[in-house]
């Protein structure tokens, strides 16, 4: 059976709907950076997601391409994620989507090296006739964070974030959003097939002791 990150690391991908504190280790990602409204039809965000999946599936199927990767095992491609910020703000204003600065990512298995990554970018570009040069190898160590499962459309995320902030205050902690430590979302629902009221999104914020 293929390795499934969501099932093997449930504490990071399937939290409760009530806030909890976790320590998130270093992880490697395929990443594409951009700015602007993610809902723009045919916009930069949608193109970035296409690049991410092209590279992700090239790596997943590498064992069928005659390209051996040391330590490779079959796995399910992890869910789409995003790191978000807005210039001049420490919080996130979900109503001002045009000002978003985003880094869209998909987690990489630890066995994928930078050399393997470069091969996948070149191979995906050539075979899929898609310029994947915007894809970068990104390493993030989030450390101490608060997270919760948000159910519903993205525009109602402020309700879940308010619960997370209250949870931190009760425990003598505070959020630590900055240009280096970002609002993080993990998308567990296919927005094309699931109605917005049933979307499930992990929301994660960095934490510091108050």
C-alpha positions as CSV (number, residue, x, y, z in Angstrom):
1,X,0.0,0.0,0.0
2,X,1.3,3.4,-0.9
3,X,2.5,5.6,1.9
4,X,0.0,8.4,2.7
5,X,1.3,11.4,4.6
6,X,-2.1,12.4,5.8
7,X,-2.6,9.0,7.5
8,X,0.9,8.6,8.8
9,X,1.2,12.1,10.2
10,X,-2.3,12.7,11.3
11,X,-1.2,15.3,13.9
12,X,-0.2,17.6,11.1
13,X,-2.9,16.9,8.5
14,X,-6.0,15.9,10.4
15,X,-6.3,18.0,13.5
16,X,-9.5,18.5,15.5
17,X,-11.8,21.4,14.9
18,X,-10.7,22.8,18.2
19,X,-7.3,24.5,18.5
20,X,-4.2,22.6,19.5
21,X,-0.5,23.3,19.8
22,X,2.0,21.3,17.8
23,X,5.7,21.4,17.0
24,X,6.2,21.1,13.3
25,X,9.5,19.6,12.1
26,X,11.6,20.6,9.1
27,X,9.9,19.7,5.8
28,X,10.8,20.0,2.1
29,X,8.4,21.3,-0.5
30,X,7.9,22.0,-4.2
31,X,7.1,25.7,-4.1
32,X,5.9,28.4,-6.5
33,X,5.7,32.1,-5.3
34,X,3.3,34.7,-6.6
35,X,0.9,37.5,-5.7
36,X,-2.7,38.4,-6.3
37,X,-6.2,36.9,-6.0
38,X,-6.0,33.1,-6.0
39,X,-9.6,33.0,-7.4
40,X,-8.7,34.8,-10.6
41,X,-9.7,32.5,-13.5
42,X,-6.6,31.5,-15.4
43,X,-4.5,33.7,-13.1
44,X,-1.0,33.2,-11.6
45,X,-2.2,31.1,-8.7
46,X,-4.0,28.6,-10.9
47,X,-0.9,28.3,-13.2
48,X,1.3,27.8,-10.1
49,X,-0.9,24.9,-8.9
50,X,-0.6,23.3,-12.4
51,X,3.2,23.5,-12.1
52,X,3.2,22.1,-8.6
53,X,1.2,19.0,-9.6
54,X,3.3,18.5,-12.8
55,X,6.5,18.3,-10.8
56,X,4.9,16.3,-8.0
57,X,3.5,13.6,-10.2
58,X,6.8,13.4,-12.2
59,X,8.6,12.6,-9.0
60,X,5.9,10.1,-7.9
61,X,6.1,8.2,-11.2
62,X,9.9,8.4,-11.5
63,X,10.3,4.7,-10.9
64,X,8.4,4.1,-14.1
65,X,10.5,6.6,-16.0
66,X,13.8,4.8,-15.7
67,X,15.1,7.4,-13.2
68,X,16.0,5.6,-10.0
69,X,15.8,7.7,-6.8
70,X,17.7,6.3,-3.8
71,X,15.4,5.3,-1.0
72,X,12.3,5.7,-3.1
73,X,9.0,4.2,-2.0
74,X,5.5,4.5,-3.5
75,X,3.4,7.3,-1.9
76,X,0.3,9.3,-2.3
77,X,1.0,12.9,-3.4
78,X,0.4,15.1,-0.3
79,X,-2.3,17.7,-0.4
80,X,-1.9,21.2,-1.7
81,X,-0.8,23.8,0.9
82,X,-0.1,27.5,1.0
83,X,1.8,30.1,3.0
84,X,0.1,33.5,2.9
85,X,0.9,37.1,3.9
86,X,0.1,40.7,3.0
87,X,2.5,43.6,2.8
88,X,2.4,45.7,5.9
89,X,0.2,43.4,7.9
90,X,0.9,40.8,10.6
91,X,-2.6,39.3,10.3
92,X,-4.5,38.1,7.3
93,X,-7.4,40.1,5.7
94,X,-9.3,37.4,3.8
95,X,-11.5,40.1,2.2
96,X,-8.5,41.7,0.4
97,X,-7.5,38.9,-1.9
98,X,-5.8,41.1,-4.4
99,X,-3.0,42.0,-1.9
100,X,-2.1,38.4,-1.1
101,X,1.6,37.3,-1.4
102,X,1.5,33.5,-1.5
103,X,3.8,30.6,-1.7
104,X,1.9,27.6,-3.0
105,X,3.5,24.2,-2.0
106,X,3.3,20.4,-2.1
107,X,5.3,18.4,0.4
108,X,8.2,16.3,-0.8
109,X,9.2,12.9,0.6
110,X,12.5,13.2,2.5
111,X,14.3,10.9,-0.1
112,X,13.9,13.6,-2.8
113,X,17.2,15.5,-3.2
114,X,17.8,18.8,-4.9
115,X,19.3,16.8,-7.8
116,X,16.2,14.7,-8.1
117,X,14.1,17.8,-7.9
118,X,16.0,19.5,-10.7
119,X,15.5,16.3,-12.9
120,X,11.7,16.5,-12.2
121,X,11.4,20.1,-13.1
122,X,13.3,19.6,-16.4
123,X,11.4,16.4,-17.2
124,X,8.0,17.8,-16.4
125,X,8.7,20.9,-18.5
126,X,9.7,18.7,-21.5
127,X,7.1,15.9,-21.3
128,X,4.1,18.1,-20.3
129,X,5.1,21.0,-22.5
130,X,4.7,23.3,-19.5
131,X,7.3,25.8,-18.2
132,X,8.0,24.5,-14.7
133,X,11.1,26.7,-14.1
134,X,9.1,28.7,-11.4
135,X,9.2,25.7,-9.1
136,X,11.7,25.9,-6.3
137,X,13.0,23.4,-3.6
138,X,11.9,25.0,-0.3
139,X,12.7,23.9,3.2
140,X,10.6,25.2,6.1
141,X,10.8,24.4,9.8
142,X,7.7,25.9,11.4
143,X,8.4,24.9,15.0
144,X,5.9,25.8,17.7
145,X,2.4,26.4,16.1
146,X,-1.3,26.5,16.9
147,X,-3.6,24.8,14.4
148,X,-7.2,23.8,13.9
149,X,-9.4,22.3,11.2
150,X,-11.6,24.9,9.5
151,X,-14.8,23.7,7.9
152,X,-16.4,26.0,5.4
153,X,-15.5,28.6,2.8
154,X,-12.2,30.5,3.0
155,X,-14.0,33.7,3.6
156,X,-15.1,32.5,7.1
157,X,-11.6,31.5,8.2
158,X,-11.6,34.6,10.6
159,X,-13.9,32.7,12.9
160,X,-11.5,29.8,13.3
161,X,-8.5,32.1,13.7
162,X,-10.3,34.0,16.5
163,X,-10.7,30.7,18.3
164,X,-7.0,29.9,17.9
165,X,-6.1,33.4,19.2
166,X,-8.3,33.0,22.2
167,X,-6.9,29.5,22.9
168,X,-3.4,31.0,22.9
169,X,-4.3,33.8,25.3
170,X,-5.7,31.3,27.7
171,X,-2.4,29.4,27.7
172,X,-0.1,32.5,28.1
173,X,1.0,32.4,24.4
174,X,0.6,34.6,21.4
175,X,0.7,34.4,17.7
176,X,4.0,35.1,16.0
177,X,3.1,36.0,12.4
178,X,5.9,37.8,10.5
179,X,7.6,37.9,7.1
180,X,9.5,34.8,8.2
181,X,6.7,32.9,10.0
182,X,3.5,32.8,7.9
183,X,-0.2,32.0,7.9
184,X,-0.3,28.4,6.6
185,X,-3.2,26.5,5.1
186,X,-3.5,22.8,4.0
187,X,-6.3,22.0,1.6
188,X,-8.0,18.7,2.2
189,X,-11.0,19.1,0.0
190,X,-11.3,19.2,-3.8
191,X,-13.1,22.5,-4.3
192,X,-14.2,21.4,-7.8
193,X,-16.3,18.6,-6.3
194,X,-17.2,19.6,-2.7
195,X,-19.5,22.5,-1.9
196,X,-17.8,25.4,0.0
197,X,-19.7,24.7,3.3
198,X,-18.0,21.3,3.5
199,X,-14.5,22.4,2.6
200,X,-11.9,21.3,5.2
201,X,-8.8,23.4,5.6
202,X,-6.0,23.1,8.2
203,X,-5.1,26.6,9.5
204,X,-1.8,26.9,11.2
205,X,-0.1,29.9,12.8
206,X,3.3,30.2,14.5
207,X,3.4,30.7,18.3
208,X,5.6,32.4,20.8
209,X,5.4,32.6,24.6
210,X,3.7,35.8,25.6
